Amino acid sequence: MNPQNDWDEGGEEELDPWASVVDLMSAFALVLFLAVTFFVINYNSASTKLKERQSQLVVKEKLLQSSILSLRQRTESLEKSRASEASLTKKNDEIQRQLILLAEQEKKLRTEREKLLGDRQALLADKEKLIADQEKLKKEKQELTMMLGRQEALVSEQKQLAERQKQATEEQKQETLRQQNLASQAQTSRQRCQERLESLLKQRREVLSAVYKSFVIAQQNNQTRSAVGFDPKTGRFRLGGEVLFAEGKDQLTPEGKRQLDVVMEALQKVVKQKDVVALLSGIMIEGHTSQTGSETTNWVLSSRRSLAALRYLLSRADASQRSTYAKLLFSAAYGPFRPVKSEKGTVDNRRSRRIEIKIVFKSQDQLQGILRQIN
């Protein structure tokens, strides 16, 4: 045997490469198994926490929606309370005004009564004087027989005075009855005017309340609460000009059209009623600008803007109501002459750029006439 060959064969067995590869693969497989196990454990834990977090978010979202609904209900209740308070204040003022008028009438009647009492006392004094004269005449008759003719004349005068006294008493009764009739007629007339006034104001409040409810629903549908405003007391919509039109332009912007859609949606639910249309004189669209620039340019711009809003509203009306809106809608332009002022009295040019849409009632002149009659 060759010793050199024996050493070479033993060295090849110790340096076999496959043994090292197998050991390395085993170690890699073990590490990979541990890594997968760690990932699965952490993934299950993270999934559980994520589901718990999602459940908490769902509960919080429901609580938030409930709070928003409660806030809206409280807001509506507050608006109704304010409207009721304003109505009661107005009625109280009217009652106070009527009480003042009644007090003045009572004072006048008291003065006339005192005057009549004074006249009555004067008549009584005259009567006492006449009796004294009669007694004097009787004494003179006893003393002087020749004064009989004079005594008869005095008796005749006494009869005439008694007749005049009777006539004055009758006239006093007639004057009292006349004053009572006048007071009764005035009270009846005032009551009729008050009833007519209450009826007209009730019709006006019912229409504006219906428009306001439709307006609130339209705002909720279109999510434009901060962009469009409506005053249920005056029946006036207010839309910001900086949103409706670009500065110095009279073409409606997409957002401006969306705001006018909200107004049209609120109007159409009420104007479609024939009994409501019979109460309306028109729907006025007012154009206003800031005081920046020349008055003539602003006046023309406000006129074009109000006409642009009118045309768009008319185009959005239902086909069955278009003729009705064509009769009701009309525009007005005020340019910079009716600006919006801040609480400090300074002109707010940004808020002055606006479009206002006002519901005009036929009963406006009737209300003023009734108030003049009551006053």
C-alpha positions as CSV (number, residue, x, y, z in Angstrom):
1,M,0.0,0.0,0.0
2,N,1.2,3.4,-0.9
3,P,1.2,5.7,2.2
4,Q,0.8,8.8,0.1
5,N,-2.4,7.5,-1.5
6,D,-3.9,6.6,1.8
7,W,-3.5,10.1,3.1
8,D,-5.1,11.6,0.0
9,E,-8.2,9.4,0.3
10,G,-8.7,10.3,4.0
11,G,-8.5,14.0,3.2
12,E,-11.2,13.8,0.6
13,E,-13.6,12.3,3.1
14,E,-13.1,15.1,5.6
15,L,-13.6,17.9,3.0
16,D,-16.9,16.6,1.6
17,P,-19.0,19.7,0.5
18,W,-22.4,18.2,0.6
19,A,-22.3,17.9,4.4
20,S,-21.8,21.6,4.8
21,V,-24.6,22.4,2.3
22,V,-27.0,20.1,4.2
23,D,-26.2,21.7,7.5
24,L,-26.6,25.2,6.0
25,M,-30.0,24.3,4.5
26,S,-31.2,22.9,7.8
27,A,-30.2,26.0,9.7
28,F,-32.0,28.2,7.0
29,A,-35.1,26.1,7.2
30,L,-35.2,26.4,11.0
31,V,-34.8,30.2,10.8
32,L,-37.5,30.5,8.2
33,F,-39.9,28.4,10.3
34,L,-39.3,30.6,13.3
35,A,-39.8,33.7,11.2
36,V,-43.1,32.4,9.8
37,T,-44.3,31.4,13.2
38,F,-43.5,34.9,14.7
39,F,-45.3,36.6,11.7
40,V,-48.4,34.5,12.1
41,I,-48.6,35.2,15.9
42,N,-48.2,39.0,15.4
43,Y,-50.6,39.0,12.5
44,N,-53.4,37.4,14.5
45,S,-52.8,39.8,17.4
46,A,-52.8,42.8,15.0
47,S,-56.0,41.6,13.3
48,T,-57.8,41.2,16.7
49,K,-56.8,44.8,17.7
50,L,-57.9,46.2,14.4
51,K,-61.3,44.6,14.7
52,E,-61.7,46.0,18.2
53,R,-60.7,49.5,16.9
54,Q,-63.2,49.3,14.1
55,S,-66.0,48.3,16.5
56,Q,-65.1,51.4,18.7
57,L,-65.1,53.6,15.6
58,V,-68.6,52.4,14.6
59,V,-70.0,53.1,18.1
60,K,-68.4,56.6,18.2
61,E,-69.9,57.3,14.7
62,K,-73.4,56.3,15.9
63,L,-73.0,58.6,19.0
64,L,-71.9,61.4,16.7
65,Q,-74.9,61.0,14.4
66,S,-77.2,61.0,17.4
67,S,-75.6,64.2,18.7
68,I,-76.0,65.9,15.4
69,L,-79.7,65.0,15.2
70,S,-80.3,66.2,18.7
71,L,-78.6,69.5,17.9
72,R,-80.8,70.0,14.8
73,Q,-83.9,69.4,16.8
74,R,-82.8,71.8,19.5
75,T,-82.1,74.4,16.8
76,E,-85.6,74.0,15.3
77,S,-87.1,74.3,18.8
78,L,-85.2,77.5,19.5
79,E,-86.3,79.0,16.2
80,K,-89.9,78.2,17.0
81,S,-89.5,79.7,20.5
82,R,-88.0,82.9,19.1
83,A,-90.9,83.2,16.5
84,S,-93.5,82.6,19.3
85,E,-91.8,85.2,21.5
86,A,-91.7,87.8,18.7
87,S,-95.4,87.2,18.0
88,L,-96.3,87.6,21.7
89,T,-94.3,90.8,22.0
90,K,-96.1,92.2,19.0
91,K,-99.5,91.3,20.5
92,N,-98.5,92.8,23.8
93,D,-97.4,96.1,22.1
94,E,-100.7,96.2,20.3
95,I,-102.7,95.7,23.5
96,Q,-100.7,98.4,25.2
97,R,-101.4,100.8,22.3
98,Q,-105.2,100.0,22.6
99,L,-105.1,100.5,26.4
100,I,-103.5,104.0,25.8
101,L,-106.3,104.9,23.4
102,L,-109.0,103.7,25.8
103,A,-107.4,105.7,28.6
104,E,-107.4,108.8,26.4
105,Q,-111.1,108.2,25.6
106,E,-111.9,107.7,29.2
107,K,-110.2,110.9,30.1
108,K,-112.1,112.8,27.5
109,L,-115.4,111.3,28.7
110,R,-114.5,112.2,32.3
111,T,-113.9,115.8,31.2
112,E,-117.3,116.0,29.4
113,R,-119.0,114.4,32.4
114,E,-117.5,117.0,34.7
115,K,-118.6,119.8,32.4
116,L,-122.2,118.4,32.4
117,L,-122.1,118.2,36.2
118,G,-121.0,121.8,36.2
119,D,-123.9,122.7,34.0
120,R,-126.3,120.8,36.3
121,Q,-125.0,122.6,39.4
122,A,-125.5,125.9,37.6
123,L,-129.1,124.8,36.8
124,L,-129.7,123.9,40.4
125,A,-128.3,127.2,41.5
126,D,-130.7,128.9,39.1
127,K,-133.5,126.9,40.5
128,E,-132.6,127.8,44.1
129,K,-132.5,131.4,43.0
130,L,-135.9,131.1,41.3
131,I,-137.4,129.6,44.5
132,A,-135.9,132.5,46.5
133,D,-137.4,135.0,44.1
134,Q,-140.8,133.2,44.4
135,E,-140.7,133.5,48.1
136,K,-139.8,137.1,47.8
137,L,-142.7,137.6,45.4
138,K,-145.1,136.0,47.9
139,K,-144.0,138.3,50.6
140,E,-144.3,141.3,48.2
141,K,-147.9,140.0,47.3
142,Q,-148.9,140.0,50.9
143,E,-147.4,143.4,51.4
144,L,-148.3,144.9,48.0
145,T,-151.5,143.8,46.3
146,M,-150.7,146.0,43.4
147,M,-147.7,143.8,42.5
148,L,-149.9,140.9,41.4
149,G,-149.2,141.4,37.8
150,R,-145.5,141.3,38.4
151,Q,-146.0,138.1,40.4
152,E,-147.8,136.4,37.5
153,A,-145.0,137.4,35.2
154,L,-142.5,135.9,37.5
155,V,-144.6,132.7,37.6
156,S,-144.6,132.5,33.9
157,E,-140.8,132.9,33.8
158,Q,-140.5,130.1,36.3
159,K,-142.5,127.9,34.1
160,Q,-140.3,128.7,31.1
161,L,-137.2,128.1,33.2
162,A,-138.6,124.7,34.3
163,E,-139.3,123.9,30.6
164,R,-135.8,124.9,29.7
165,Q,-134.4,122.8,32.5
166,K,-136.5,119.8,31.3
167,Q,-135.2,120.3,27.8
168,A,-131.6,120.5,29.0
169,T,-132.1,117.3,30.9
170,E,-133.4,115.6,27.7
171,E,-130.6,116.9,25.7
172,Q,-128.1,115.6,28.3
173,K,-129.7,112.1,28.0
174,Q,-129.5,112.2,24.2
175,E,-125.8,113.3,24.3
176,T,-125.0,110.4,26.7
177,L,-126.7,107.9,24.4
178,R,-124.8,109.4,21.4
179,Q,-121.5,109.0,23.2
180,Q,-122.3,105.4,24.1
181,N,-123.2,104.6,20.5
182,L,-120.0,106.2,19.2
183,A,-118.0,104.2,21.7
184,S,-119.7,101.0,20.7
185,Q,-119.2,101.7,17.0
186,A,-115.5,102.5,17.6
187,Q,-115.1,99.3,19.6
188,T,-116.8,97.2,16.9
189,S,-114.7,98.8,14.1
190,R,-111.5,98.3,16.0
191,Q,-112.4,94.6,16.7
192,R,-113.1,94.0,13.0
193,C,-109.8,95.6,12.0
194,Q,-108.0,93.5,14.6
195,E,-109.6,90.3,13.4
196,R,-108.7,91.1,9.8
197,L,-105.2,92.0,10.7
198,E,-104.7,88.7,12.6
199,S,-106.1,86.8,9.7
200,L,-103.7,88.4,7.2
201,L,-100.7,88.0,9.5
202,K,-101.7,84.4,10.1
203,Q,-101.8,83.7,6.3
204,R,-98.4,85.4,5.9
205,R,-96.8,83.4,8.8
206,E,-98.2,80.1,7.4
207,V,-96.8,80.7,3.9
208,L,-93.4,81.8,5.2
209,S,-93.2,78.9,7.7
210,A,-93.9,76.5,4.8
211,V,-91.2,78.1,2.7
212,Y,-88.8,77.9,5.6
213,K,-89.5,74.2,6.2
214,S,-89.0,73.5,2.5
215,F,-85.8,75.6,2.6
216,V,-84.3,73.6,5.5
217,I,-85.0,70.3,3.7
218,A,-83.5,71.7,0.5
219,Q,-80.4,72.8,2.4
220,Q,-80.0,69.3,4.0
221,N,-80.4,67.7,0.6
222,N,-77.8,70.0,-1.1
223,Q,-75.6,70.7,2.0
224,T,-75.6,74.5,1.5
225,R,-76.5,75.7,5.0
226,S,-73.6,78.2,5.2
227,A,-74.1,79.6,1.6
228,V,-77.8,80.5,1.5
229,G,-79.8,82.3,4.2
230,F,-83.6,82.7,4.7
231,D,-85.4,85.0,7.2
232,P,-88.8,83.5,7.9
233,K,-90.0,86.9,9.4
234,T,-89.4,89.0,6.3
235,G,-89.6,86.2,3.6
236,R,-86.2,87.1,2.2
237,F,-83.4,84.8,0.8
238,R,-79.8,86.1,0.9
239,L,-77.1,84.6,-1.4
240,G,-73.5,85.7,-1.4
241,G,-72.5,87.5,-4.6
242,E,-68.9,86.3,-4.4
243,V,-70.1,82.8,-4.8
244,L,-72.8,83.4,-7.4
245,F,-70.6,85.5,-9.7
246,A,-67.0,86.1,-10.3
247,E,-65.8,89.6,-9.4
248,G,-67.1,92.1,-12.0
249,K,-69.0,89.4,-14.0
250,D,-72.7,88.7,-14.4
251,Q,-72.5,85.0,-15.5
252,L,-73.6,82.5,-12.8
253,T,-70.9,80.2,-11.4
254,P,-71.6,76.4,-11.0
255,E,-71.8,77.0,-7.2
256,G,-74.1,79.9,-7.7
257,K,-76.5,77.8,-9.8
258,R,-76.4,75.2,-7.1
259,Q,-77.5,77.8,-4.5
260,L,-80.3,79.0,-6.7
261,D,-81.4,75.4,-7.1
262,V,-81.8,75.3,-3.4
263,V,-84.0,78.4,-3.4
264,M,-86.1,77.1,-6.3
265,E,-86.6,73.7,-4.6
266,A,-87.8,75.6,-1.5
267,L,-90.2,77.8,-3.5
268,Q,-91.7,75.1,-5.8
269,K,-93.0,73.0,-2.9
270,V,-95.1,76.0,-1.7
271,V,-95.9,77.9,-4.9
272,K,-97.4,74.8,-6.5
273,Q,-100.4,75.4,-4.1
274,K,-103.1,77.6,-5.8
275,D,-104.3,79.1,-2.5
276,V,-100.7,80.2,-1.8
277,V,-100.3,81.8,-5.2
278,A,-103.5,83.7,-4.7
279,L,-101.8,85.5,-1.7
280,L,-98.6,86.4,-3.5
281,S,-98.0,89.7,-5.4
282,G,-94.6,88.5,-6.7
283,I,-91.1,87.2,-6.0
284,M,-88.6,90.0,-6.3
285,I,-84.9,89.3,-7.1
286,E,-82.7,92.2,-5.9
287,G,-79.2,92.8,-7.2
288,H,-76.7,94.5,-4.8
289,T,-73.0,95.4,-5.2
290,S,-70.2,96.8,-3.0
291,Q,-69.3,100.5,-3.0
292,T,-66.0,99.8,-4.8
293,G,-66.0,101.4,-8.3
294,S,-68.3,103.8,-10.0
295,E,-72.0,104.0,-9.1
296,T,-73.2,103.7,-12.7
297,T,-71.1,100.6,-13.3
298,N,-72.2,98.9,-10.1
299,W,-75.9,99.8,-10.9
300,V,-75.7,98.2,-14.3
301,L,-73.8,95.2,-12.9
302,S,-76.4,94.6,-10.2
303,S,-79.2,94.8,-12.8
304,R,-77.5,92.2,-15.0
305,R,-76.9,89.9,-12.1
306,S,-80.5,90.1,-10.9
307,L,-81.7,89.3,-14.5
308,A,-79.3,86.4,-14.8
309,A,-80.6,85.0,-11.5
310,L,-84.2,85.5,-12.7
311,R,-83.6,83.7,-16.0
312,Y,-82.0,80.8,-14.3
313,L,-84.8,80.4,-11.8
314,L,-87.4,80.6,-14.6
315,S,-85.4,77.9,-16.5
316,R,-85.4,75.6,-13.4
317,A,-89.2,75.9,-12.9
318,D,-91.4,72.9,-13.7
319,A,-93.1,73.0,-17.1
320,S,-96.5,73.1,-15.4
321,Q,-95.5,76.1,-13.2
322,R,-93.4,78.1,-15.7
323,S,-96.3,80.4,-16.6
324,T,-97.0,81.0,-12.9
325,Y,-93.3,81.9,-12.2
326,A,-93.3,84.1,-15.3
327,K,-96.0,86.2,-13.7
328,L,-94.5,86.2,-10.2
329,L,-90.7,86.7,-10.8
330,F,-89.4,90.3,-11.3
331,S,-86.0,91.9,-10.8
332,A,-84.7,95.1,-9.1
333,A,-81.3,96.6,-9.0
334,Y,-80.0,98.7,-6.1
335,G,-76.3,98.9,-7.0
336,P,-74.2,100.1,-4.1
337,F,-77.0,102.1,-2.4
338,R,-78.2,99.5,0.1
339,P,-74.9,98.2,1.6
340,V,-74.6,95.7,4.5
341,K,-73.0,97.2,7.6
342,S,-71.2,95.6,10.5
343,E,-72.2,96.0,14.1
344,K,-69.9,99.0,14.4
345,G,-71.7,100.8,11.5
346,T,-69.0,100.4,8.9
347,V,-69.8,99.2,5.3
348,D,-68.9,95.5,4.7
349,N,-68.1,95.4,1.0
350,R,-67.8,91.6,0.9
351,R,-71.3,91.0,2.3
352,S,-72.7,93.8,0.3
353,R,-72.1,91.9,-2.9
354,R,-75.2,89.7,-2.9
355,I,-78.5,88.7,-4.4
356,E,-81.7,88.8,-2.3
357,I,-84.9,87.1,-3.2
358,K,-88.0,88.4,-1.4
359,I,-91.5,87.0,-1.3
360,V,-94.0,89.9,-1.8
361,F,-97.6,89.5,-0.5
362,K,-100.7,91.2,-1.9
363,S,-101.9,91.9,1.7
364,Q,-99.0,94.4,2.3
365,D,-101.2,97.4,1.4
366,Q,-104.2,96.0,3.3
367,L,-102.0,95.5,6.4
368,Q,-100.9,99.2,6.3
369,G,-104.5,100.4,5.8
370,I,-105.8,98.3,8.7
371,L,-103.0,99.7,11.0
372,R,-103.9,103.2,10.0
373,Q,-107.5,102.6,10.9
374,I,-106.6,101.1,14.3
375,N,-104.3,104.0,15.0
